[in-house]
Amino acid sequence: MPSDLAYWLIASPLVDHDPSRTLSAVKPAVESIVGSKGVGSIEVPMLKSGTLSSLLTLSDYLPKQDTFFTQTVSKLLDTLRSLLNDDPQKLELHTRVNDRPLEEYLFPSDGSGWKWDRGRWGEAGKVTDVLEALMKEMNSIDNIQKGRLQSYNLAKGSLTAMQRKLTGNLATRSLGDIVKKEDFQTGDSEFMETLLVAVPNNLLKDWASKYERLCAMVVPRSSTKLASDDEFTLQSVTIFKKCKDEFAQKCRENKFILRDFTYDEGTILKQQKDFELAGVEERELWADLLRLSRTNFSEAFKLLVHLKVVRLFVESVLRYGLPAEFAAVAVKPDTKNSTKLLKALTSHYAYLSSAADPSRRSAKGKKAKSGEAQNEEVGGEWAGVMEEEWLDYVLFEVPKL
């Protein structure tokens, strides 16, 4: 059964050779279910279909492109969600087509119906040429989007790493904004240096009783508390340089964390400047990616709908034959009415069942039985179709997103 999380595009033979009659004929059957704004016309261009063999090949090939197009639109939507923190109101403003809501793109408020973009894709070209052009544009969107997204993710990752250094605990974070020059009383002494040790808060008593005896050349009473957080307290201690390795080993044995830090005012200022610049770059790339994603989403969704209409054309020619005299409508199901809507459509298009291939027809839209396929001995390109869901009319879905 078609999904109620998608719009349904349906193609059927013309009524009295008049495309406008297709919509007026189906409206009474579904309008009471979906409302007057839940059904509209879809313009299907009369493309050059080529040979039956080429159409069969396209019918087999198009689902793969359909998947790629749908995934590209979905990835763009995921990017917008991530950039906007999944804010529904902001997301609604950015997931638009031609600056209109998605639904209004398929169901224009003026009731004119969806129109094929003749300016970009023509109206009587070859199916293969139109498909190639659609694929070229979607590939371009996908490649450009990937490049910009990668640049943004790198900048965001770099900023996040810097932020982590500033927001972590005293055992891991940067200490440049915590310590001061006067905390290093040994200065440039040739023999002594001041070390910084992150002491777990539950080991502060151990530190006080042990630090002077961790090695033979620790300056007595040199430990000074510089800062503390929920987990650690940062202590400074003065030792003779030649016992630093031994002191570091004893710290590890006692679960005191010796911080590898050398006070350099120039380095600290550079780190602060780098952090500010990283923040500016991340914000600029965020804004750029948001603008691009919004534009690409609009274009990609249009490409997806045009691809669906190409599929409607190909399958309708295969189903109803030449000359290509058929028209299409779009309907909007929801979770409450989808079953009722499908029954109404099946009833409305029941007259098509008599023209359908009996071996492939399933009056209630169920899968054809394998036994029937075997009895008819249908093979070749049609063999895979035998196991697919079969309706008396051509139907493709456009995700609601």
NORGIFEN-V378291 format. One record per residue. N is the residue number from 1. SS is DSSP state (h for helix, s for strand, l for the rest). BURIAL is # if it has 16 or more other C-alpha atoms within 10 Angstrom, else .. D_CENTER is the distance of its C-alpha to the mean C-alpha in whole Angstrom. Layout:
n;ss;burial;d_center
N;SS;BURIAL;D_CENTER
N;SS;BURIAL;D_CENTER
//
This chain:
n;ss;burial;d_center
1;l;.;26
2;l;#;23
3;l;.;20
4;l;#;21
5;l;#;17
6;s;#;17
7;s;#;20
8;s;#;23
9;s;#;24
10;s;#;28
11;s;#;30
12;s;#;34
13;s;#;37
14;l;#;39
15;s;#;41
16;l;.;44
17;l;.;43
18;s;.;41
19;h;#;37
20;h;.;38
21;h;.;39
22;h;#;36
23;h;#;35
24;h;.;38
25;h;.;39
26;h;#;36
27;h;#;35
28;h;.;38
29;h;#;37
30;h;#;33
31;h;.;34
32;h;.;35
33;h;#;32
34;h;#;29
35;l;.;31
36;h;.;32
37;h;#;29
38;h;#;27
39;s;#;29
40;s;#;29
41;s;#;30
42;s;#;27
43;l;#;29
44;l;#;29
45;l;#;31
46;l;#;34
47;l;#;32
48;s;.;35
49;l;#;34
50;l;.;36
51;l;.;38
52;h;.;37
53;h;.;36
54;h;.;33
55;h;#;32
56;h;.;32
57;h;.;30
58;h;#;27
59;h;#;27
60;h;.;26
61;h;.;24
62;h;#;22
63;h;.;20
64;h;.;19
65;h;#;17
66;h;#;16
67;h;.;14
68;h;#;13
69;h;#;12
70;h;#;10
71;h;.;8
72;h;#;8
73;h;#;7
74;h;#;5
75;h;#;2
76;h;#;5
77;h;#;5
78;h;.;3
79;h;#;5
80;h;#;7
81;h;#;8
82;h;.;8
83;h;#;11
84;l;#;12
85;l;.;13
86;l;.;12
87;l;.;15
88;h;.;15
89;h;.;18
90;h;.;16
91;h;#;13
92;h;.;15
93;h;.;17
94;h;#;14
95;l;#;12
96;s;#;15
97;s;#;17
98;l;.;20
99;l;.;20
100;s;.;20
101;s;#;18
102;h;#;17
103;h;#;19
104;h;#;22
105;h;#;21
106;h;#;22
107;l;#;25
108;l;#;26
109;l;.;28
110;l;.;31
111;l;.;31
112;l;.;31
113;l;#;29
114;s;#;26
115;l;.;27
116;l;#;26
117;l;.;26
118;h;.;29
119;h;.;29
120;h;.;26
121;h;#;27
122;l;.;30
123;l;#;32
124;l;.;34
125;l;.;33
126;s;.;32
127;h;#;29
128;h;#;28
129;h;.;29
130;h;#;26
131;h;#;24
132;h;.;24
133;h;.;23
134;h;#;20
135;h;#;19
136;h;.;20
137;h;.;18
138;h;#;15
139;h;#;16
140;h;.;17
141;h;#;13
142;h;#;11
143;h;.;14
144;h;.;14
145;h;#;11
146;h;.;11
147;h;.;14
148;h;#;14
149;h;#;11
150;h;.;13
151;h;#;16
152;h;#;15
153;h;.;14
154;h;.;18
155;h;#;19
156;h;#;17
157;h;.;18
158;h;#;22
159;h;#;22
160;h;#;21
161;h;.;24
162;h;#;26
163;h;.;26
164;h;.;26
165;h;.;30
166;h;#;31
167;h;.;29
168;l;.;30
169;l;#;34
170;l;#;37
171;l;#;37
172;l;.;34
173;l;#;33
174;l;#;34
175;l;#;38
176;l;#;38
177;l;.;38
178;l;.;40
179;l;#;43
180;l;.;46
181;h;.;48
182;h;.;51
183;h;#;50
184;l;#;51
185;l;.;55
186;l;.;55
187;l;.;54
188;l;.;55
189;l;.;57
190;l;.;58
191;l;.;59
192;s;#;57
193;s;#;53
194;s;#;51
195;s;#;48
196;s;#;45
197;s;#;45
198;s;#;42
199;s;#;44
200;s;#;43
201;h;#;44
202;h;.;46
203;h;.;48
204;h;#;49
205;h;.;52
206;h;.;52
207;h;#;51
208;h;.;54
209;h;.;57
210;h;.;55
211;h;#;54
212;h;#;58
213;h;.;58
214;l;#;55
215;l;#;57
216;l;.;61
217;l;#;60
218;s;#;58
219;l;#;59
220;l;.;60
221;l;.;59
222;l;.;56
223;l;#;53
224;s;.;52
225;s;.;49
226;s;.;46
227;s;.;43
228;s;#;42
229;l;.;39
230;l;.;38
231;l;.;38
232;s;#;40
233;s;#;43
234;s;#;44
235;s;#;47
236;s;#;49
237;s;#;52
238;s;#;54
239;s;#;55
240;s;#;57
241;h;#;55
242;h;.;57
243;h;.;56
244;h;#;52
245;h;.;51
246;h;.;53
247;h;#;52
248;h;#;48
249;h;.;49
250;h;#;51
251;h;#;48
252;h;.;46
253;h;.;48
254;l;.;48
255;l;.;45
256;s;#;45
257;s;#;42
258;s;#;44
259;s;#;41
260;l;.;41
261;l;.;42
262;l;.;44
263;l;#;45
264;l;.;44
265;h;.;44
266;h;.;42
267;h;.;40
268;h;.;39
269;h;.;39
270;h;.;36
271;h;#;34
272;h;.;34
273;h;.;33
274;h;.;31
275;h;#;29
276;h;.;29
277;h;.;28
278;h;#;25
279;h;#;24
280;h;.;25
281;h;#;23
282;h;#;20
283;h;.;20
284;h;.;21
285;h;#;18
286;h;#;15
287;h;.;17
288;h;.;17
289;h;#;13
290;h;#;13
291;h;.;15
292;h;#;14
293;h;#;10
294;h;#;12
295;h;#;14
296;h;#;12
297;h;#;10
298;h;#;14
299;h;#;15
300;h;#;12
301;h;#;13
302;h;#;17
303;h;#;17
304;h;#;15
305;h;#;18
306;h;#;20
307;h;#;20
308;h;#;20
309;h;#;23
310;h;#;24
311;h;#;24
312;h;#;26
313;h;#;29
314;h;#;29
315;h;#;29
316;h;#;32
317;h;#;34
318;h;#;34
319;h;#;35
320;h;#;37
321;l;.;38
322;l;.;40
323;l;.;41
324;l;#;37
325;l;#;38
326;s;#;35
327;s;#;33
328;s;#;30
329;s;#;29
330;s;#;25
331;s;#;26
332;s;#;24
333;l;#;24
334;l;.;23
335;l;.;24
336;l;.;28
337;l;.;29
338;h;#;27
339;h;.;30
340;h;.;32
341;h;#;30
342;h;#;30
343;h;#;34
344;h;#;35
345;h;#;33
346;h;#;35
347;h;.;38
348;h;.;38
349;l;#;37
350;h;#;39
351;h;.;42
352;h;#;39
353;h;#;40
354;h;.;43
355;h;.;42
356;l;#;39
357;l;.;40
358;l;.;42
359;l;#;41
360;l;#;37
361;l;#;37
362;l;#;36
363;l;#;38
364;l;#;35
365;l;#;32
366;l;.;33
367;s;#;32
368;l;#;35
369;l;.;38
370;h;.;38
371;h;.;42
372;h;.;42
373;h;#;40
374;h;.;42
375;h;.;45
376;h;.;44
377;l;.;44
378;l;#;41
379;l;.;39
380;h;.;37
381;h;.;34
382;h;.;35
383;l;.;35
384;l;.;31
385;h;#;31
386;h;#;34
387;h;.;32
388;l;.;29
389;s;#;29
390;l;#;31
391;l;#;32
392;l;#;34
393;l;#;32
394;s;#;29
395;s;#;26
396;s;#;22
397;s;#;19
398;s;#;17
399;s;#;14
400;l;.;14
401;l;.;11
//
